[in-house]
Amino acid sequence: MPRKAKKQKSRGVVDTNVLVAGISGFRKPYIRGKNTSADVLYKWAEKGNFVWLVTEDILDEYKEVLKRLRVRSTLIGAVINLIRERAEPVNVHASFEISPDPNDDPFCRCRSLMNTSVRFRTGDLRRQIERRREARAGPSA
């Protein structure tokens, strides 16, 4: 009997605004479905439902933005250490402009080095999910 192929996990680059919004979703008791970004982080941390891809530039941006937002340094360290331990590092040897927004370049470079199935999680994730639901439901009568 042939062996079933294992389903590969999705691989994604998590944008900084998703990380920030997700962290803020944990300030109050976490309620599934209330904060889409918190749901993404929760599913990754608890269930490992996708492979989080990072570069050193991405980790640096996470730290810089969290510090600018006055997140406690102990929390920043805990978040970065968790990501470092469980995410998949991507080595980017070149520095090139790929995005109209230079701040997005580290994320786009990471994504461009991986295969095309990589999902880029952006801050408008809720809007993307709503569009998918609408597409599945079909045209309204």
N, C-alpha and C positions, 0 to 999 in steps of 0.2 A: 504494500500500500504506500503511495507516495506521501512524503511529508508535506505538511502545510507550511507555506512560507510565512514567516513572522511578518506582521504588519509593522512597517517602520514608523517611528514617531515623527511627527511634524518637527521641522527645525525652524526656528525663528529668531529674529533680531528684535529685541524689545526696545522701543523708543523711550527716551528719558521721560517724556510726559506721561507715558503709561506707567512707568515705575513710580513716579511721584504721585500720580492719582491713585495708584494701587496702594501705596503706603498710607496715604491719607484715608483710604477706605478701611484701614485696620485700626484707626484711632478710636472709633466707637466699636461696640461689639460687631464682629463681622456677620453680615447677613447676605447670604448668597443671592445674586441677582440685583442687588441694590447699586453696586459699583462695578461696572464691567472690567475696569482695570484691576480692581482687587480680586475679581473672579479669576482673571488670567494668572495673577501671582499665586493665588491660593491653589489653583489646579496644578501649577508647576511645582510649588513647594510640597504639597501634600500627595499629589498623585503622579508627578513626573510625566504629565501628559504631552509635553513637547521638549525638545532639546533647545535650550537657550544658548544662542551663539554670542560670544563676546570677543572683543579685542581689547588691548590695553587702553587704546584711545576711548573706547566706549566706557570702560570702567572709570577712566579719568573724568569723563563728562558726567557720569552718574554722581561721582564724589563732588565735583565742582558745583553742580546744580543743587544737590542736597545741602551742601554747606551754605550756598548763597540763600537758600530758603530757610536757613537757621535750624535745620534738623540737628538734633543732638549728635555730637561726634561719636558717642558710643553706639547709637542706632545706625549711623552711616557705616561704621566699621562692621557691625553685625550683618548689615545688608550686603555690603561688598564682599565680606568673607563667605557668606552663604552662596552668593552668585559665583565667586571664584571656585568654591569647592564643587559645585554641582553643574555649572555651565560648561559648555564646550569651547575651549579657546580656539580662535582663528588667528593665524599669523598673517598679518598684512605687511608685506615688505615694501610696497610702493605707496607713495602719497600722491594721489591725483584727485582732481576735482571731478565729481560725478553728479552732484546735486546742485540745483539753483540756490539752495540754502547751504552755505559752507558748514554750518553746524551739523547738518545731516550727513556730511561726507563719511565720517567713520562708520555709520550704520549702513550706508549704501555700499561702501567698499567691502565691508564684511559680507553683505548679501551678494554682491557681484562675484565674489570669489567662490561662493557655494553654488550648488545646483539650482535650477530654476524653480524647484518646489518649495524653496524657502519662503516663508510668509513674513512679511514686514508688518509688525504690529504697531499701528500708529494711534494717536490720541483720539481719532475719530472712529475707534473700534465699534462703539455703539451704533454709529450710523451705518457701518459696514454690515453689522449683524442685522439691523433692521432691513437693509436692502436685500439681503439673502432671504430673510423671511418673506418679504413682499414678493420676491421672484418665485419662491416655492409656492406661495399661495395663488399666484397667477393674477390676472387682471380682475379688479373688483367690478361687480355688476352694477 
